Amino acid sequence: MTPPTPAIVTQNAVSPLPRWALLLLCIAYVVPGFVGRDPWKSADVTAFGYMLELAQGRTSWASPLLGGMAPETEGLLPYWMGAWAMQIAPQWLPAEMAVRLPFAALLVLTLMATWYGVYYLARSPGAQPVAFAFGGEANAPDYARAIADGGLLALIACLGLAQLSHEVTSYVVQLSCTALVFFAVAAMPYRTVAPACALVAGTVGLTLAGAPALAVMLGALSAAVVVFAPGSGADRRLRWAVVIAGVVVAAALLALALDLWRWRIVGTAAGGKEWQSLARLLLWFGWPAWPMALWTLWRWRKQVFNLPGHRHLLLPLGFLALSIAATVATAPADRALLLGLPAMAALAAFALPTLGRSVGALIDWFTLLFFTVSALAIWVIWIAMQTGLPAKPAANVAKLAPGFEPQFSALALAVALAATVGWAVLVWWRASRDRAPIWKSLVLPAGGATLGWLLLMTLWLPLLDFARSYAPQVRSVMAVVGPAPGCVQTLGLSRAQVAALQYHGGLELTRAGLQDECDWLVADIASWPASERKVNAALWELQATLPRPTDKNDQLLVLRRVGSAP
């Protein structure tokens, strides 16, 4: 016998979140971070460097190189997307902005796929609330919309989503493709064309973005959910299982043809992950979705492994388990965990119809205090940067970012003020009375996360650009070599450093040993003095040692050929 559902929801509790409010929240979350900032170190600027090389025709589309180095990830689709965007963009649009447009669209796609995926999971028979003896329980479509609103709010509230989802890396492509596969499997009992297109696009996209193993594992998991956690008749289940198997096989063959299969498991004996670091990552990255996901598993524990399985639980649980396994076994850990956030948010959403009043109040008060204090700290430090008062925060900024000159932007101030007023209105709305909608407990977490991200990307953007980009260090290099140094040799530089020198400095770079006519050499401090096979150190004279202002361990050496013309 199927255990009774723990969801007890009235029709009054499933009124939808106003569409204008949800749309405004998504815009406020998506746009900041894609507009007006420099490429940040190191994955962001590295990916941008490869895209710039492709767009300007300086390297092969099939095997791109940056400073003579191939990409660390095998999937080329993200680089192609950025390069195509630069090529078709109007000339007045800056290159870094043109690159970000398709990735902003991918983040929007992730949010949409998550909402629709949770919606269709909430339509599952096993997810429905308890039917009341005299009626009045929530009807299925309204209940599904309310749960989907909660799922989207939970995703936006995740602290780890903000920065990584606003980069131009392969992981943003992988995130959107994972969300597409998630939506496809969730919608299979109710739709045909949209799930099929999403399944193909997501699986092939994952493969071309450098994650063929994940595409295959997600496909196998999806087939298992279709078979063992049915939401439709046996004939339809069998057809979908065959379709999934065919798409997975095609993706595996495509990865084999393009030589995309790589062993990425991190061994625990040599260079393995530190468990304390992983625990901290798991603790903050998915906050506040992961405590609510655990609550869901506890309150729905009788339904999780009941056969036939409950797809609204097994599907997100399986996706999340694969993401956590990849987090533990592969590197980088945070970007592997990023792919599990839509599934984590879906699990968190199904906690909403089971939360008691005391638990909801605890979430509200903690969120209110945390994000209000955080926003206040951002404002105080910004005021200190602009005016010098309070003196202690201003001194701390000067110590941590030596050489930083505060900048004032009326537009940034206006946007930040509007966001802060919006937060105050949201808090007033939540505290003014006992609200009925079940998504109310996630309004403050999502609104607070959006407020914090927007304030950072407006008030603190000049400081963050100074601290997290290579632009200040490149300006120091250009001050030494002059505006027209000719060719510049490089030694021991990372991909990110090469990309920054080419973009911010417009330098013509060549690896040391490939061209002897260059008068200048830029080397990483760890690679100097060089071996005789690469560079004859006696031919070069040190001109300057230039650290990145916020990291004294990240230093570049600028050397000039002995006897070259001044």
VEXDREN-2710 file (C-alpha; in Angstrom, 1 decimal):
% VEXDREN-2710
k/r/px/py/pz
1/MET/0.0/0.0/0.0
2/THR/1.3/3.4/-0.9
3/PRO/2.1/5.5/2.2
4/PRO/0.0/8.7/2.6
5/THR/1.6/11.9/1.4
6/PRO/2.9/14.3/4.1
7/ALA/1.7/17.3/2.1
8/ILE/-1.4/19.0/3.5
9/VAL/-2.1/22.0/1.4
10/THR/-5.3/24.1/1.1
11/GLN/-6.3/25.9/-2.1
12/ASN/-5.7/29.2/-0.4
13/ALA/-2.0/28.2/0.1
14/VAL/-1.2/27.8/-3.6
15/SER/-1.8/31.2/-4.9
16/PRO/0.9/31.9/-7.5
17/LEU/3.8/34.3/-7.0
18/PRO/2.9/37.4/-9.1
19/ARG/4.6/36.9/-12.5
20/TRP/5.8/40.5/-12.6
21/ALA/7.5/40.0/-9.2
22/LEU/9.1/36.7/-10.3
23/LEU/10.3/38.2/-13.6
24/LEU/11.7/41.3/-11.9
25/LEU/13.6/39.1/-9.4
26/CYS/15.1/37.0/-12.2
27/ILE/16.2/40.1/-14.1
28/ALA/17.8/41.6/-11.0
29/TYR/19.7/38.3/-10.5
30/VAL/20.8/37.6/-14.1
31/VAL/21.8/41.0/-15.4
32/PRO/24.4/42.1/-12.7
33/GLY/27.6/40.2/-13.2
34/PHE/27.2/40.0/-17.0
35/VAL/27.3/43.8/-17.5
36/GLY/30.1/46.2/-16.9
37/ARG/32.8/44.1/-15.4
38/ASP/36.2/42.9/-16.5
39/PRO/36.9/39.2/-17.0
40/TRP/38.0/37.7/-13.6
41/LYS/40.7/35.3/-12.8
42/SER/41.2/32.7/-13.7
43/ALA/38.6/30.4/-15.5
44/ASP/36.6/33.4/-16.7
45/VAL/39.5/35.3/-18.4
46/THR/41.0/32.0/-19.7
47/ALA/37.8/31.1/-21.5
48/PHE/37.5/34.6/-22.8
49/GLY/41.1/34.4/-24.1
50/TYR/40.4/31.3/-26.2
51/MET/37.2/32.9/-27.6
52/LEU/39.1/36.0/-28.6
53/GLU/41.7/34.0/-30.4
54/LEU/39.0/32.1/-32.3
55/ALA/37.0/35.2/-33.2
56/GLN/40.1/37.0/-34.5
57/GLY/41.2/34.0/-36.6
58/ARG/44.5/33.5/-34.8
59/THR/44.0/29.8/-34.0
60/SER/42.2/26.7/-35.3
61/TRP/38.6/26.1/-34.5
62/ALA/39.2/22.4/-34.1
63/SER/42.2/22.7/-31.8
64/PRO/42.4/26.3/-30.4
65/LEU/45.6/27.4/-28.7
66/LEU/46.3/30.3/-26.3
67/GLY/49.9/31.2/-25.9
68/GLY/50.7/27.9/-27.5
69/MET/48.6/26.0/-24.8
70/ALA/45.6/23.9/-25.5
71/PRO/42.5/24.3/-23.3
72/GLU/42.3/22.3/-20.1
73/THR/38.8/21.2/-20.9
74/GLU/38.2/19.2/-24.1
75/GLY/34.7/20.5/-24.9
76/LEU/34.9/23.3/-27.5
77/LEU/31.3/24.3/-27.6
78/PRO/31.6/27.2/-25.1
79/TYR/34.5/28.7/-26.9
80/TRP/32.7/28.5/-30.2
81/MET/29.6/30.1/-28.7
82/GLY/31.7/33.1/-27.4
83/ALA/33.6/33.5/-30.6
84/TRP/30.5/33.4/-32.8
85/ALA/28.9/36.0/-30.5
86/MET/31.9/38.3/-31.0
87/GLN/31.8/37.8/-34.8
88/ILE/28.1/38.6/-35.2
89/ALA/27.9/41.4/-32.6
90/PRO/27.9/45.0/-33.8
91/GLN/31.2/46.9/-33.7
92/TRP/30.0/49.3/-31.0
93/LEU/29.4/46.4/-28.5
94/PRO/32.6/45.6/-26.4
95/ALA/34.0/42.1/-27.0
96/GLU/33.6/41.0/-23.3
97/MET/29.9/42.1/-23.4
98/ALA/29.3/40.3/-26.7
99/VAL/30.7/37.1/-25.2
100/ARG/28.5/37.2/-22.2
101/LEU/25.2/37.5/-24.1
102/PRO/24.9/33.8/-24.9
103/PHE/25.9/32.8/-21.4
104/ALA/23.3/35.2/-19.9
105/ALA/20.8/33.4/-22.1
106/LEU/22.0/30.0/-20.8
107/LEU/21.5/31.2/-17.2
108/VAL/17.9/32.3/-18.2
109/LEU/17.4/28.8/-19.7
110/THR/18.6/27.2/-16.5
111/LEU/16.1/29.1/-14.5
112/MET/13.3/28.3/-16.9
113/ALA/14.2/24.6/-17.1
114/THR/14.3/24.3/-13.4
115/TRP/10.9/26.0/-13.0
116/TYR/9.2/23.7/-15.6
117/GLY/11.0/20.7/-14.3
118/VAL/9.7/21.2/-10.8
119/TYR/6.3/22.0/-12.2
120/TYR/5.9/18.7/-13.9
121/LEU/7.4/16.8/-11.0
122/ALA/4.7/18.4/-8.8
123/ARG/2.1/17.2/-11.2
124/SER/3.1/13.6/-10.4
125/PRO/0.4/11.6/-8.6
126/GLY/2.7/10.8/-5.7
127/ALA/3.5/14.5/-5.1
128/GLN/-0.2/15.5/-4.7
129/PRO/-1.4/16.8/-1.3
130/VAL/-3.8/14.9/0.9
131/ALA/-7.4/15.0/-0.3
132/PHE/-9.7/16.5/2.4
133/ALA/-12.9/14.7/3.3
134/PHE/-15.1/17.7/2.5
135/GLY/-12.9/19.3/-0.3
136/GLY/-10.8/22.4/-0.2
137/GLU/-7.4/20.8/-0.9
138/ALA/-5.2/22.4/-3.5
139/ASN/-5.9/21.5/-7.1
140/ALA/-3.1/19.9/-9.1
141/PRO/-2.2/22.8/-11.5
142/ASP/-2.2/25.5/-8.9
143/TYR/-0.3/23.3/-6.5
144/ALA/2.3/22.5/-9.2
145/ARG/2.8/26.2/-10.0
146/ALA/3.3/27.1/-6.3
147/ILE/5.9/24.4/-5.9
148/ALA/7.6/25.4/-9.1
149/ASP/7.8/29.0/-7.8
150/GLY/9.4/27.7/-4.6
151/GLY/11.9/25.6/-6.6
152/LEU/13.0/28.7/-8.6
153/LEU/13.3/30.8/-5.5
154/ALA/15.4/28.0/-3.9
155/LEU/17.7/28.0/-6.8
156/ILE/18.2/31.7/-6.8
157/ALA/18.8/31.6/-3.1
158/CYS/21.8/29.2/-3.4
159/LEU/24.9/31.1/-2.5
160/GLY/27.1/29.1/-4.8
161/LEU/25.2/29.9/-7.9
162/ALA/25.9/33.6/-8.2
163/GLN/29.5/34.0/-9.3
164/LEU/29.9/30.7/-11.3
165/SER/26.7/31.1/-13.2
166/HIS/27.8/34.6/-14.4
167/GLU/31.1/33.4/-16.0
168/VAL/31.7/32.5/-19.6
169/THR/33.0/29.0/-19.0
170/SER/32.1/25.5/-20.0
171/TYR/30.5/24.9/-16.6
172/VAL/27.7/27.4/-17.4
173/VAL/27.0/25.4/-20.5
174/GLN/27.0/22.2/-18.5
175/LEU/24.7/23.7/-15.9
176/SER/22.1/24.7/-18.5
177/CYS/22.3/21.3/-20.3
178/THR/21.9/19.4/-17.0
179/ALA/18.8/21.5/-16.2
180/LEU/17.5/20.7/-19.7
181/VAL/17.9/17.0/-19.1
182/PHE/16.2/17.4/-15.7
183/PHE/13.3/19.1/-17.3
184/ALA/13.0/16.6/-20.1
185/VAL/12.7/13.6/-17.8
186/ALA/10.3/15.5/-15.5
187/ALA/8.0/16.4/-18.4
188/MET/8.0/13.1/-20.3
189/PRO/4.7/11.8/-18.9
190/TYR/2.9/15.0/-20.0
191/ARG/4.7/16.2/-23.2
192/THR/6.5/14.8/-26.2
193/VAL/8.2/17.3/-28.4
194/ALA/9.6/19.6/-25.8
195/PRO/11.1/16.8/-23.6
196/ALA/12.6/15.1/-26.7
197/CYS/14.2/18.3/-27.9
198/ALA/15.5/19.2/-24.4
199/LEU/16.9/15.7/-23.9
200/VAL/18.8/15.8/-27.2
201/ALA/20.1/19.4/-26.7
202/GLY/21.0/18.7/-23.1
203/THR/22.8/15.4/-23.7
204/VAL/24.7/16.6/-26.8
205/GLY/25.5/19.9/-25.2
206/LEU/27.0/18.2/-22.1
207/THR/29.1/16.1/-24.4
208/LEU/30.4/19.0/-26.5
209/ALA/31.0/21.0/-23.3
210/GLY/33.5/18.4/-22.1
211/ALA/31.3/16.3/-19.8
212/PRO/30.5/13.1/-21.9
213/ALA/30.7/10.8/-18.8
214/LEU/28.2/13.0/-17.0
215/ALA/25.9/12.9/-20.0
216/VAL/26.0/9.1/-20.1
217/MET/25.4/8.8/-16.4
218/LEU/22.5/11.2/-16.4
219/GLY/21.0/9.3/-19.3
220/ALA/21.3/6.0/-17.5
221/LEU/19.7/7.5/-14.4
222/SER/16.9/9.1/-16.4
223/ALA/16.1/5.8/-18.1
224/ALA/15.9/4.1/-14.7
225/VAL/13.6/6.8/-13.4
226/VAL/11.3/6.4/-16.4
227/VAL/11.1/2.7/-15.9
228/PHE/11.0/2.4/-12.1
229/ALA/9.3/5.6/-11.2
230/PRO/6.6/5.8/-13.8
231/GLY/4.3/8.8/-14.5
232/SER/2.6/7.3/-17.5
233/GLY/1.5/4.0/-19.1
234/ALA/3.8/1.0/-19.8
235/ASP/3.9/1.6/-23.6
236/ARG/4.9/5.3/-23.2
237/ARG/7.5/4.4/-20.6
238/LEU/9.1/1.8/-22.9
239/ARG/9.2/4.3/-25.8
240/TRP/10.9/6.9/-23.6
241/ALA/13.4/4.5/-22.3
242/VAL/14.4/3.5/-25.8
243/VAL/14.6/7.1/-26.8
244/ILE/16.9/7.9/-23.9
245/ALA/19.1/4.9/-24.6
246/GLY/19.4/6.0/-28.2
247/VAL/20.4/9.5/-27.3
248/VAL/22.9/8.3/-24.8
249/VAL/24.6/5.9/-27.2
250/ALA/24.7/8.7/-29.9
251/ALA/26.3/11.1/-27.4
252/ALA/28.9/8.4/-26.3
253/LEU/29.8/7.8/-30.0
254/LEU/30.1/11.5/-30.6
255/ALA/32.5/11.8/-27.7
256/LEU/34.5/8.9/-29.0
257/ALA/34.7/10.4/-32.5
258/LEU/35.8/13.8/-31.1
259/ASP/38.2/12.2/-28.6
260/LEU/36.5/13.7/-25.6
261/TRP/36.8/10.8/-23.1
262/ARG/39.2/11.6/-20.3
263/TRP/40.0/10.2/-16.9
264/ARG/39.3/12.9/-14.3
265/ILE/39.0/11.0/-11.1
266/VAL/41.1/12.6/-8.3
267/GLY/43.0/10.0/-6.3
268/THR/42.9/10.3/-2.5
269/ALA/46.6/9.2/-2.2
270/ALA/48.2/11.8/-4.4
271/GLY/46.7/15.3/-4.4
272/GLY/43.3/14.1/-3.2
273/LYS/40.6/16.4/-1.8
274/GLU/40.8/17.7/1.7
275/TRP/37.6/16.5/3.5
276/GLN/37.3/19.6/5.7
277/SER/37.4/21.8/2.6
278/LEU/34.8/19.7/0.9
279/ALA/32.6/19.8/4.0
280/ARG/32.8/23.6/4.1
281/LEU/32.0/23.7/0.4
282/LEU/28.9/21.5/0.8
283/LEU/27.8/23.6/3.8
284/TRP/27.7/27.0/2.2
285/PHE/27.5/26.4/-1.6
286/GLY/23.9/25.1/-1.6
287/TRP/22.6/27.1/1.4
288/PRO/19.7/27.4/2.1
289/ALA/18.5/24.7/-0.3
290/TRP/20.3/21.8/1.2
291/PRO/18.8/21.9/4.7
292/MET/15.3/22.0/3.1
293/ALA/16.3/19.1/0.8
294/LEU/17.2/17.1/3.8
295/TRP/13.9/18.0/5.4
296/THR/12.1/16.8/2.3
297/LEU/13.9/13.4/2.4
298/TRP/12.9/13.1/6.1
299/ARG/9.3/14.1/5.7
300/TRP/8.8/12.1/2.5
301/ARG/10.9/9.2/3.7
302/LYS/8.1/6.6/3.3
303/GLN/7.7/7.6/-0.3
304/VAL/11.3/7.8/-1.4
305/PHE/11.9/4.1/-2.0
306/ASN/8.4/2.9/-2.2
307/LEU/7.7/1.0/-5.4
308/PRO/6.5/2.1/-7.8
309/GLY/8.9/4.9/-7.1
310/HIS/7.9/8.5/-6.6
311/ARG/9.6/10.4/-9.5
312/HIS/9.2/13.8/-7.9
313/LEU/11.7/12.5/-5.3
314/LEU/13.9/10.0/-7.1
315/LEU/14.7/12.2/-10.1
316/PRO/16.1/15.2/-8.2
317/LEU/17.7/12.9/-5.6
318/GLY/19.5/10.9/-8.4
319/PHE/20.8/14.1/-10.2
320/LEU/22.0/15.5/-6.8
321/ALA/23.7/12.3/-5.9
322/LEU/25.6/12.2/-9.2
323/SER/26.7/15.9/-8.6
324/ILE/27.9/15.2/-5.1
325/ALA/29.8/12.1/-6.3
326/ALA/31.5/14.2/-9.0
327/THR/32.3/16.9/-6.3
328/VAL/34.1/14.3/-4.2
329/ALA/35.9/12.5/-7.0
330/THR/36.8/15.2/-9.6
331/ALA/38.2/18.7/-9.7
332/PRO/37.3/21.6/-9.5
333/ALA/34.8/20.6/-6.7
334/ASP/32.7/23.8/-6.7
335/ARG/32.0/23.6/-10.4
336/ALA/31.0/19.9/-10.1
337/LEU/28.6/20.8/-7.3
338/LEU/27.2/23.7/-9.4
339/LEU/25.5/21.1/-11.7
340/GLY/23.5/19.7/-8.8
341/LEU/21.9/23.0/-7.7
342/PRO/18.7/22.7/-9.9
343/ALA/18.0/19.2/-8.4
344/MET/18.8/20.4/-4.9
345/ALA/16.4/23.3/-5.4
346/ALA/13.7/20.9/-6.6
347/LEU/14.1/18.7/-3.5
348/ALA/14.0/21.9/-1.4
349/ALA/10.7/22.9/-3.0
350/PHE/8.9/19.8/-1.9
351/ALA/9.7/20.7/1.7
352/LEU/7.4/23.7/1.5
353/PRO/4.1/21.9/1.9
354/THR/5.4/20.1/5.0
355/LEU/7.0/23.0/6.9
356/GLY/5.5/23.9/10.2
357/ARG/4.9/27.5/11.3
358/SER/7.9/27.5/13.7
359/VAL/10.3/26.2/11.0
360/GLY/9.1/28.8/8.5
361/ALA/9.6/31.5/11.1
362/LEU/13.1/30.3/11.9
363/ILE/14.0/30.5/8.2
364/ASP/12.5/34.0/7.9
365/TRP/14.3/35.4/10.9
366/PHE/17.7/33.9/10.1
367/THR/17.5/35.1/6.5
368/LEU/16.3/38.5/7.5
369/LEU/19.2/39.0/9.9
370/PHE/21.9/37.5/7.7
371/PHE/21.1/39.4/4.5
372/THR/20.2/42.7/6.2
373/VAL/23.5/42.6/8.1
374/SER/25.4/41.7/4.9
375/ALA/23.7/44.5/2.9
376/LEU/24.5/47.0/5.7
377/ALA/28.1/45.9/5.7
378/ILE/28.3/46.4/1.9
379/TRP/26.9/49.9/2.2
380/VAL/29.1/50.9/5.1
381/ILE/32.3/49.8/3.3
382/TRP/31.1/51.6/0.1
383/ILE/30.5/54.8/2.1
384/ALA/34.0/54.4/3.7
385/MET/35.6/54.0/0.3
386/GLN/33.9/57.2/-1.0
387/THR/34.3/59.4/2.1
388/GLY/37.0/57.9/4.3
389/LEU/34.5/57.4/7.1
390/PRO/34.2/55.2/9.0
391/ALA/38.0/55.2/9.1
392/LYS/38.6/51.6/10.0
393/PRO/36.8/50.0/6.9
394/ALA/38.5/52.5/4.7
395/ALA/41.9/51.6/6.1
396/ASN/41.1/47.9/5.6
397/VAL/40.2/48.4/2.0
398/ALA/43.5/50.4/1.5
399/LYS/45.4/47.6/3.1
400/LEU/43.8/44.7/1.2
401/ALA/43.7/46.6/-2.2
402/PRO/46.8/48.9/-2.3
403/GLY/46.6/51.4/-5.1
404/PHE/42.8/51.1/-5.5
405/GLU/41.2/54.4/-6.4
406/PRO/37.4/54.5/-5.5
407/GLN/35.1/55.4/-8.3
408/PHE/31.6/56.9/-8.1
409/SER/28.8/55.9/-10.5
410/ALA/25.4/57.6/-10.2
411/LEU/23.7/54.8/-12.1
412/ALA/25.2/52.1/-9.8
413/LEU/24.1/54.1/-6.7
414/ALA/20.6/54.4/-8.1
415/VAL/20.3/50.7/-8.8
416/ALA/21.7/49.8/-5.4
417/LEU/19.3/52.2/-3.7
418/ALA/16.3/50.7/-5.6
419/ALA/17.4/47.2/-4.7
420/THR/17.7/48.1/-1.0
421/VAL/14.3/49.8/-1.0
422/GLY/12.9/46.7/-2.7
423/TRP/14.4/44.5/0.1
424/ALA/12.8/46.7/2.7
425/VAL/9.4/46.4/1.0
426/LEU/9.8/42.6/0.7
427/VAL/10.6/42.4/4.4
428/TRP/7.6/44.5/5.3
429/TRP/5.3/42.3/3.1
430/ARG/6.6/39.2/4.7
431/ALA/6.3/40.4/8.3
432/SER/3.1/42.4/8.0
433/ARG/0.8/39.3/8.4
434/ASP/0.7/35.6/8.3
435/ARG/0.9/34.9/4.6
436/ALA/-0.8/31.8/3.2
437/PRO/1.2/30.8/0.0
438/ILE/3.6/27.9/0.6
439/TRP/6.4/29.6/-1.3
440/LYS/6.5/32.4/1.3
441/SER/9.4/30.8/3.2
442/LEU/11.7/31.1/0.3
443/VAL/10.9/34.7/-0.7
444/LEU/13.4/36.3/1.8
445/PRO/16.2/33.8/1.0
446/ALA/15.9/34.4/-2.8
447/GLY/15.4/38.2/-2.4
448/GLY/18.3/38.5/0.0
449/ALA/20.7/36.5/-2.2
450/THR/19.7/38.7/-5.2
451/LEU/20.1/41.9/-3.1
452/GLY/23.6/40.9/-1.9
453/TRP/24.7/39.9/-5.5
454/LEU/23.3/43.1/-7.0
455/LEU/24.9/45.3/-4.3
456/LEU/28.3/43.7/-4.9
457/MET/28.0/44.1/-8.7
458/THR/27.1/47.8/-8.4
459/LEU/28.6/49.4/-5.3
460/TRP/31.6/47.1/-5.1
461/LEU/32.2/46.4/-8.8
462/PRO/35.3/48.7/-9.2
463/LEU/36.9/47.2/-6.1
464/LEU/36.1/43.6/-7.2
465/ASP/37.4/44.3/-10.7
466/PHE/40.6/45.7/-9.1
467/ALA/40.9/42.6/-6.9
468/ARG/39.8/39.8/-9.1
469/SER/41.0/40.9/-12.6
470/TYR/44.5/41.1/-14.1
471/ALA/43.9/44.6/-15.4
472/PRO/45.9/46.5/-12.7
473/GLN/48.9/44.2/-13.1
474/VAL/48.7/44.4/-16.9
475/ARG/48.7/48.2/-16.7
476/SER/51.9/48.0/-14.6
477/VAL/53.5/45.8/-17.3
478/MET/52.5/48.3/-20.0
479/ALA/54.0/51.2/-18.0
480/VAL/57.3/49.4/-18.1
481/VAL/57.4/48.1/-21.7
482/GLY/55.7/51.2/-23.2
483/PRO/52.8/51.6/-25.7
484/ALA/54.6/49.9/-28.7
485/PRO/57.0/47.2/-27.4
486/GLY/56.7/45.0/-30.4
487/CYS/56.7/41.3/-29.8
488/VAL/57.0/40.1/-26.2
489/GLN/58.2/36.7/-25.2
490/THR/56.6/34.8/-22.3
491/LEU/57.9/32.2/-19.9
492/GLY/56.0/30.2/-17.5
493/LEU/52.8/32.2/-17.8
494/SER/49.4/30.6/-17.1
495/ARG/46.6/30.6/-19.7
496/ALA/44.8/33.3/-17.7
497/GLN/47.9/35.5/-17.6
498/VAL/48.4/35.2/-21.3
499/ALA/44.8/36.0/-22.0
500/ALA/45.0/39.1/-19.8
501/LEU/48.1/40.4/-21.4
502/GLN/46.7/40.0/-24.8
503/TYR/43.3/41.5/-24.0
504/HIS/44.1/44.3/-21.5
505/GLY/47.5/45.1/-23.0
506/GLY/47.0/44.3/-26.7
507/LEU/50.4/42.7/-26.7
508/GLU/51.8/40.4/-29.4
509/LEU/53.0/37.4/-27.4
510/THR/55.2/34.5/-28.3
511/ARG/56.6/31.7/-26.2
512/ALA/60.2/32.0/-25.1
513/GLY/62.6/30.2/-27.5
514/LEU/60.3/30.5/-30.5
515/GLN/61.5/34.0/-31.6
516/ASP/64.8/35.6/-30.8
517/GLU/64.1/39.1/-32.1
518/CYS/61.9/40.2/-29.2
519/ASP/63.3/42.9/-26.9
520/TRP/61.0/42.1/-24.0
521/LEU/60.3/39.0/-21.9
522/VAL/57.5/38.6/-19.3
523/ALA/58.0/35.6/-17.0
524/ASP/56.2/34.2/-14.0
525/ILE/58.5/34.6/-10.9
526/ALA/58.4/30.8/-10.3
527/SER/59.9/30.1/-13.7
528/TRP/62.9/32.4/-13.4
529/PRO/65.9/31.9/-13.8
530/ALA/65.0/29.7/-16.7
531/SER/66.9/26.6/-18.0
532/GLU/69.4/27.1/-20.8
533/ARG/67.1/25.1/-23.1
534/LYS/64.4/27.8/-23.0
535/VAL/66.2/31.1/-22.4
536/ASN/69.7/32.3/-21.9
537/ALA/69.3/34.3/-18.7
538/ALA/72.6/36.2/-19.3
539/LEU/70.9/37.9/-22.3
540/TRP/68.1/39.5/-20.2
541/GLU/68.1/42.3/-17.7
542/LEU/65.4/42.5/-15.0
543/GLN/63.4/45.8/-15.4
544/ALA/60.6/45.3/-12.8
545/THR/58.9/42.8/-10.5
546/LEU/55.2/43.4/-10.6
547/PRO/52.8/41.7/-8.2
548/ARG/49.1/41.6/-8.6
549/PRO/47.9/44.3/-6.1
550/THR/45.7/41.9/-4.0
551/ASP/48.0/38.9/-4.2
552/LYS/51.7/39.4/-3.5
553/ASN/52.4/35.8/-4.5
554/ASP/51.2/36.4/-8.0
555/GLN/54.2/38.2/-9.5
556/LEU/55.4/38.9/-13.0
557/LEU/59.0/39.7/-14.0
558/VAL/59.5/42.1/-16.9
559/LEU/62.9/41.7/-18.5
560/ARG/64.6/43.5/-21.4
561/ARG/67.2/42.1/-23.8
562/VAL/70.7/43.3/-23.0
563/GLY/71.8/45.9/-25.5
564/SER/68.4/46.5/-27.0
565/ALA/67.6/50.1/-28.0
566/PRO/66.0/52.1/-25.2
END
